[in-house]
Amino acid sequence: MDWLPQHPFLLWIAVGAVLLAIEVGTGSGWLLWPAGSAVVTALLALAMPLDPSLQAVVFAVLTIITTLAGRHFFPRRPLAADINDTATRLAGLEGVAVTEFQAGRGRVFVDGKEWAAELQGAASLATGVKIVVVGVHGARLTVKQA
């Protein structure tokens, strides 16, 4: 390992690779910026001779700047509604009655699928009438006429 200090480019590329590997493994978002800073430090060390303490300062300053800038320009936002949550995803969507509703129950076509449905506020509905989903209860939709 005596050769590593003599080749700062390889040292900083290795540091960047390790940081990036840890980031990929954890997905925290905090180590992406230091990994990029290590690569930039490697390129600077390749372009001009810098002593190791100056390289460490460059790395530290770049890490601080890129982390703060990254957090400012790429803030973490909470994910939108869970796409697997049918209640949230289907509520408010329009569809069509596939069968005639008898006693408030029938089938509708919503979001590319046919669903069992209960009609809100009326006892019957003709085939082909437009509906709006107002709720989801298990695998059954609650709908009303649009």
N, C-alpha and C positions, 0 to 999 in steps of 0.2 A: 504494500500500500504506500510505499515511499514515492511512487510515481504520481499519485493522485494530486498532491499539492502542486506538482510541476505542470499539471494539465487542468487548470481551473475550469476550462470549458466543459470537460467531461465530468468534473465534480459537480458543477451546477446543473448540468443536464440530469445527472443521477439524482440530485436532490429534488429537482422538478418532477422526475418520473416517480419517485417514491411518494411525494406529496400528491401527485395526480392519482396514483394507485390507491392511496388511502381515501382520497375524495370519492373515487368511483366506488369503493367498498362501502363507504358510509353514507354518501349522498347528502352530506351536511351543507355543502355550498360554501363553507368557510375556507377550505384548502385549495380551491380552484385558483384564487388570486395569488396566493404565495407560490403555487406551482408555475403560473405564468411569469411571475416576478423572477423566479429562479432561471427560467429560460432566457429572459431578457438580460439578466445578470451574466449568464453564460455567453451570450452574444457580445455583450460589452467586454467581458474578459478576453474573448477571442480577438476582438477588434483592437483593443489597446491594453498594454500591460498595466494591471492594477495590482497593488499588493493585497494580500488576503483580508486585512482589516478593512480596507476601503471597499472590497467586494462585499463584505458582510454588511457594511453601512448602506451600500447601494441596494442590496437585497432587502434590508429592513425598511428603507425609505420607500422603495417600490411596492413592497407588500402593504405598507400602511396606505399609500396613495391609491393603489388599485383596489384594495378592500373597501375603502371609504367610497371611492367612485363607483365601484360595482354595486354597493348597497344603495347608493343614491340613484343610479340610473337603471338598475335592475332590482327593484324592491320585490321581496317575496309577498305574493298576494295569496290569500286563501283560495283554494281551488273552488271552482264553481260547484254547483250541486253535484252530488255523486251520480254518475251516469247509470249506475246500477240500482239507484233508488227509484223504482217505478212511480211511487206516489209523487215525488217531486218532478220527475221527468214528464209524466203524462198529464198532470193537472193543467188544464187550460187548453189542451190540444183539441183540434176539431177532428171529427170523423164522420162516418156514415153508418146508419143502421143497416145491417146485413140481413137480418130477419125481422119479421113483424114482432113487436113487443106485445106479449100477452101477460096480463096481471103484473105489469111493471118489469118484466124480465125478457131479455132477448140477447142478441149478439151484435157487436159493432166492429167496424174496421177502423182502427186508429194506429198511427205510427207504423204502418206496414204490416200489422198483425190483426188477427181477429180475436176479440175478447168477449167473454161473458160480461153482461152489463145489467145494471138495475137502473130503471128510469126514475129520476127525481121529479116529483110533483105531478105526474100523470100516470094513468094506468096502461095506455097503449100508445104505440108509435108505429107508423107504416115503414115498410122497407124503403131504403133510399133517402130517408130524411136525414139532414145534417144534424149532428149532435156535438156537444162540447163536454169534455171530461171535467167533472167537478170533484171527483175523489177516487181513491183507490183503496179497496179493502181486500187484501190478499190478491187473488187472481181475478177478482171481479171489479169492474169499473162502475162508478156511479156517474151517470150522464144526465144531461138535460137537453132539450131541443134547442138548437142554435137559432 
